Amino acid sequence: MRYTNNSLETTMQAEEVKMLRSKLKLTQEQMAQRIGVSYSTYNKWENGKCKPSRLAVEKMKGMEAASGR
């Protein structure tokens, strides 16, 4: 399989999203609810099918900061 820079970026972003959720010890459904998106949308982020919006990323980073983990 050949990766373009864009798909490689999405995969890297997907790993970061997944690592953050694991760090917070939340399920995909719980994480989606806290961010304010559907489970389906969140699942696509973790699987690298699309990228989260800037606002969603900010919310996730805020959750990480608030958790102190």
DRENVEX-637161 format. One record per residue: x, y, z of N, C-alpha, C in turn; chain; residue in three letters. Coordinates in pm, whole numbers, plus 50000, padded with zeros to 5 digits. Layout:
<rs>
<r <X; Y; Z>; <X; Y; Z>; <X; Y; Z>; 'A'; 'ALA'>
...
</rs>
This chain:
<rs>
<r <50084; 49882; 50000>; <50000; 50000; 50000>; <50088; 50124; 50000>; 'A'; 'MET'>
<r <50052; 50218; 49919>; <50130; 50341; 49906>; <50061; 50454; 49982>; 'A'; 'ARG'>
<r <50140; 50529; 50057>; <50085; 50639; 50134>; <50132; 50772; 50078>; 'A'; 'TYR'>
<r <50040; 50863; 50066>; <50077; 50999; 50031>; <50104; 51072; 50161>; 'A'; 'THR'>
<r <50160; 51188; 50154>; <50183; 51268; 50274>; <50053; 51290; 50350>; 'A'; 'ASN'>
<r <49944; 51316; 50277>; <49816; 51344; 50339>; <49764; 51223; 50417>; 'A'; 'ASN'>
<r <49767; 51102; 50360>; <49717; 50985; 50432>; <49807; 50949; 50548>; 'A'; 'SER'>
<r <49936; 50974; 50534>; <50028; 50948; 50645>; <49996; 51041; 50761>; 'A'; 'LEU'>
<r <49968; 51167; 50730>; <49929; 51262; 50835>; <49804; 51215; 50906>; 'A'; 'GLU'>
<r <49705; 51169; 50831>; <49579; 51123; 50890>; <49604; 51004; 50981>; 'A'; 'THR'>
<r <49689; 50913; 50940>; <49721; 50797; 51023>; <49791; 50841; 51151>; 'A'; 'THR'>
<r <49882; 50935; 51142>; <49949; 50985; 51261>; <49850; 51053; 51354>; 'A'; 'MET'>
<r <49761; 51131; 51298>; <49661; 51199; 51378>; <49571; 51094; 51443>; 'A'; 'GLN'>
<r <49535; 50991; 51371>; <49449; 50885; 51424>; <49515; 50819; 51545>; 'A'; 'ALA'>
<r <49644; 50794; 51537>; <49716; 50734; 51650>; <49714; 50825; 51772>; 'A'; 'GLU'>
<r <49731; 50953; 51749>; <49729; 51049; 51860>; <49592; 51053; 51927>; 'A'; 'GLU'>
<r <49487; 51049; 51846>; <49350; 51050; 51898>; <49327; 50925; 51983>; 'A'; 'VAL'>
<r <49368; 50812; 51931>; <49350; 50686; 52002>; <49431; 50682; 52132>; 'A'; 'LYS'>
<r <49554; 50732; 52127>; <49639; 50733; 52247>; <49580; 50823; 52355>; 'A'; 'MET'>
<r <49525; 50936; 52315>; <49465; 51027; 52412>; <49345; 50960; 52479>; 'A'; 'LEU'>
<r <49259; 50895; 52400>; <49143; 50827; 52457>; <49185; 50719; 52554>; 'A'; 'ARG'>
<r <49287; 50643; 52517>; <49337; 50538; 52605>; <49392; 50597; 52735>; 'A'; 'SER'>
<r <49463; 50707; 52722>; <49520; 50776; 52837>; <49410; 50821; 52934>; 'A'; 'LYS'>
<r <49297; 50865; 52878>; <49184; 50911; 52959>; <49096; 50796; 53009>; 'A'; 'LEU'>
<r <49125; 50675; 52959>; <49051; 50554; 52997>; <48902; 50565; 52967>; 'A'; 'LYS'>
<r <48874; 50608; 52843>; <48737; 50622; 52797>; <48712; 50531; 52678>; 'A'; 'LEU'>
<r <48586; 50492; 52659>; <48550; 50417; 52539>; <48535; 50517; 52425>; 'A'; 'THR'>
<r <48528; 50469; 52303>; <48507; 50558; 52189>; <48374; 50632; 52205>; 'A'; 'GLN'>
<r <48273; 50563; 52252>; <48142; 50626; 52269>; <48147; 50737; 52375>; 'A'; 'GLU'>
<r <48215; 50711; 52485>; <48227; 50813; 52590>; <48303; 50934; 52539>; 'A'; 'GLN'>
<r <48411; 50909; 52467>; <48492; 51019; 52414>; <48410; 51102; 52316>; 'A'; 'MET'>
<r <48336; 51035; 52228>; <48252; 51104; 52130>; <48150; 51193; 52200>; 'A'; 'ALA'>
<r <48086; 51141; 52303>; <47986; 51218; 52377>; <48048; 51341; 52441>; 'A'; 'GLN'>
<r <48165; 51327; 52498>; <48230; 51440; 52566>; <48274; 51548; 52468>; 'A'; 'ARG'>
<r <48309; 51507; 52347>; <48351; 51603; 52246>; <48230; 51666; 52176>; 'A'; 'ILE'>
<r <48121; 51591; 52173>; <48000; 51641; 52110>; <47985; 51598; 51965>; 'A'; 'GLY'>
<r <48037; 51478; 51934>; <48023; 51422; 51799>; <47961; 51283; 51810>; 'A'; 'VAL'>
<r <47920; 51229; 51698>; <47864; 51094; 51698>; <47975; 50991; 51714>; 'A'; 'SER'>
<r <47935; 50873; 51758>; <48030; 50762; 51770>; <48093; 50735; 51634>; 'A'; 'TYR'>
<r <48011; 50737; 51530>; <48058; 50708; 51394>; <48169; 50805; 51352>; 'A'; 'SER'>
<r <48149; 50932; 51379>; <48250; 51034; 51345>; <48378; 51008; 51422>; 'A'; 'THR'>
<r <48366; 50986; 51552>; <48485; 50962; 51633>; <48560; 50838; 51585>; 'A'; 'TYR'>
<r <48485; 50733; 51554>; <48545; 50609; 51507>; <48625; 50632; 51379>; 'A'; 'ASN'>
<r <48574; 50717; 51290>; <48646; 50749; 51166>; <48778; 50819; 51196>; 'A'; 'LYS'>
<r <48781; 50903; 51299>; <48905; 50970; 51337>; <49009; 50869; 51380>; 'A'; 'TRP'>
<r <48968; 50776; 51467>; <49064; 50676; 51517>; <49112; 50582; 51409>; 'A'; 'GLU'>
<r <49028; 50558; 51308>; <49066; 50467; 51201>; <49131; 50538; 51082>; 'A'; 'ASN'>
<r <49154; 50669; 51096>; <49224; 50743; 50993>; <49144; 50769; 50868>; 'A'; 'GLY'>
<r <49011; 50756; 50875>; <48928; 50779; 50757>; <48901; 50927; 50735>; 'A'; 'LYS'>
<r <48911; 51006; 50840>; <48902; 51152; 50828>; <48967; 51214; 50951>; 'A'; 'CYS'>
<r <48990; 51343; 50944>; <49057; 51412; 51055>; <48956; 51489; 51139>; 'A'; 'LYS'>
<r <48983; 51501; 51268>; <48896; 51584; 51351>; <48916; 51732; 51317>; 'A'; 'PRO'>
<r <48811; 51809; 51341>; <48821; 51953; 51318>; <48914; 52015; 51421>; 'A'; 'SER'>
<r <48953; 52137; 51394>; <49039; 52210; 51488>; <48968; 52224; 51624>; 'A'; 'ARG'>
<r <48838; 52252; 51622>; <48761; 52266; 51745>; <48760; 52135; 51824>; 'A'; 'LEU'>
<r <48742; 52023; 51755>; <48742; 51893; 51823>; <48879; 51865; 51886>; 'A'; 'ALA'>
<r <48984; 51898; 51814>; <49119; 51878; 51867>; <49139; 51964; 51992>; 'A'; 'VAL'>
<r <49092; 52088; 51987>; <49104; 52175; 52103>; <49029; 52117; 52223>; 'A'; 'GLU'>
<r <48910; 52062; 52199>; <48832; 52001; 52307>; <48907; 51882; 52367>; 'A'; 'LYS'>
<r <48965; 51799; 52279>; <49039; 51682; 52327>; <49161; 51724; 52409>; 'A'; 'MET'>
<r <49233; 51824; 52361>; <49350; 51872; 52434>; <49309; 51930; 52569>; 'A'; 'LYS'>
<r <49195; 51998; 52571>; <49142; 52052; 52697>; <49108; 51941; 52795>; 'A'; 'GLY'>
<r <49052; 51832; 52745>; <49020; 51717; 52830>; <49147; 51658; 52889>; 'A'; 'MET'>
<r <49250; 51652; 52806>; <49378; 51597; 52852>; <49437; 51685; 52961>; 'A'; 'GLU'>
<r <49434; 51816; 52940>; <49489; 51909; 53038>; <49412; 51903; 53170>; 'A'; 'ALA'>
<r <49279; 51893; 53160>; <49195; 51889; 53279>; <49214; 51761; 53359>; 'A'; 'ALA'>
<r <49250; 51653; 53288>; <49266; 51524; 53357>; <49395; 51518; 53437>; 'A'; 'SER'>
<r <49494; 51598; 53397>; <49623; 51597; 53466>; <49702; 51471; 53443>; 'A'; 'GLY'>
<r <49664; 51393; 53342>; <49733; 51266; 53315>; <49838; 51284; 53211>; 'A'; 'ARG'>
</rs>
